[in-house]
Amino acid sequence: MKKKVLPITSILLLIIAVYFYIGSRSYVFIDYLERFTAIPIILFMGLGIFYITQRQENQYAHMSFRLSISCIIIVLLLIFSFELYKPSFTLTDAEVKVADKYGVKVITEKSDKIIYNTDAFAFHTNCYLIVGREGEKENRFLFYPYSGEMAKIENE
């Protein structure tokens, strides 16, 4: 069983990296959520290097079980942190809320910039920049994905 833990942990790390990537993508990687994807990949590479050295019968071969368990604990802490850190609203949720509140047709996907950095909020500084059309006039809205606050940006 101990010999199978290292490959199982490696597969688990790849699955978790994909989970973080898919989870971050729906939030348009706001507030650097993609960083969560890199950590399991780095752990996976470290396990790969350890696996190669283990195959060469060195003095560290007995540590593979403890290393695998440590990686699993780190990944569980990462999942917990990711779930706490990710915003409450995805970009799609934000577009629906802005369209409902202001009665505009959302055209954000045609916009180049979706994330806007502002200092108006305390901990997280990124907001979704949503472009909406009301008749022939285009309006821009900031949507804070952690609390659901939104504001219309006045055109200059």
CORDA-V340774 format. One record per residue. N is the residue number from 1. RES is the residue in three letters. PHI is phi in radians with two decimals (NA if undefined). Layout:
n;res;phi
N;RES;PHI
N;RES;PHI
This chain:
n;res;phi
1;MET;NA
2;LYS;-1.10
3;LYS;-1.30
4;LYS;-1.56
5;VAL;-1.17
6;LEU;-1.11
7;PRO;-1.13
8;ILE;-1.14
9;THR;-1.11
10;SER;-1.09
11;ILE;-1.13
12;LEU;-1.06
13;LEU;-1.12
14;LEU;-1.15
15;ILE;-1.10
16;ILE;-1.16
17;ALA;-1.07
18;VAL;-1.14
19;TYR;-1.03
20;PHE;-1.14
21;TYR;-1.12
22;ILE;-1.13
23;GLY;-1.12
24;SER;-1.30
25;ARG;-1.10
26;SER;-1.22
27;TYR;-1.80
28;VAL;0.97
29;PHE;0.94
30;ILE;-1.18
31;ASP;0.91
32;TYR;1.02
33;LEU;-1.12
34;GLU;-1.16
35;ARG;-1.08
36;PHE;-1.11
37;THR;-1.22
38;ALA;-1.23
39;ILE;-1.13
40;PRO;-1.10
41;ILE;-1.18
42;ILE;-1.13
43;LEU;-1.09
44;PHE;-1.08
45;MET;-1.12
46;GLY;-1.09
47;LEU;-1.13
48;GLY;-1.09
49;ILE;-1.11
50;PHE;-1.12
51;TYR;-1.10
52;ILE;-1.13
53;THR;-1.20
54;GLN;-1.17
55;ARG;-1.16
56;GLN;-1.59
57;GLU;0.97
58;ASN;-1.78
59;GLN;-1.28
60;TYR;-1.66
61;ALA;-1.05
62;HIS;-1.29
63;MET;-1.55
64;SER;-1.07
65;PHE;-1.15
66;ARG;-1.14
67;LEU;-1.14
68;SER;-1.12
69;ILE;-1.11
70;SER;-1.09
71;CYS;-1.10
72;ILE;-1.12
73;ILE;-1.12
74;ILE;-1.07
75;VAL;-1.15
76;LEU;-1.10
77;LEU;-1.13
78;LEU;-1.13
79;ILE;-1.06
80;PHE;-1.06
81;SER;-1.12
82;PHE;-1.07
83;GLU;-1.14
84;LEU;-1.34
85;TYR;-1.48
86;LYS;-1.18
87;PRO;-1.16
88;SER;-1.38
89;PHE;-2.16
90;THR;-1.42
91;LEU;-1.08
92;THR;-1.10
93;ASP;-1.05
94;ALA;-1.12
95;GLU;-1.08
96;VAL;-1.14
97;LYS;-1.12
98;VAL;-1.14
99;ALA;-1.08
100;ASP;-1.19
101;LYS;-1.28
102;TYR;-1.78
103;GLY;1.13
104;VAL;-2.00
105;LYS;-1.64
106;VAL;-1.36
107;ILE;-2.23
108;THR;-1.03
109;GLU;-1.08
110;LYS;-1.51
111;SER;-1.50
112;ASP;-1.36
113;LYS;-1.88
114;ILE;-1.81
115;ILE;-1.84
116;TYR;-2.10
117;ASN;-1.70
118;THR;-2.41
119;ASP;-1.76
120;ALA;-1.28
121;PHE;-1.97
122;ALA;-1.17
123;PHE;-1.55
124;HIS;-1.68
125;THR;-1.82
126;ASN;-1.64
127;CYS;-2.24
128;TYR;-1.43
129;LEU;-1.73
130;ILE;-1.94
131;VAL;-1.80
132;GLY;-2.26
133;ARG;-2.00
134;GLU;-2.14
135;GLY;1.26
136;GLU;-1.73
137;LYS;-1.62
138;GLU;-1.66
139;ASN;-2.10
140;ARG;-2.04
141;PHE;-2.30
142;LEU;-1.75
143;PHE;-2.21
144;TYR;-1.53
145;PRO;-1.31
146;TYR;-1.57
147;SER;-2.09
148;GLY;1.56
149;GLU;-1.19
150;MET;-2.48
151;ALA;-2.58
152;LYS;-1.51
153;ILE;-1.60
154;GLU;-1.28
155;ASN;-1.27
156;GLU;-1.51
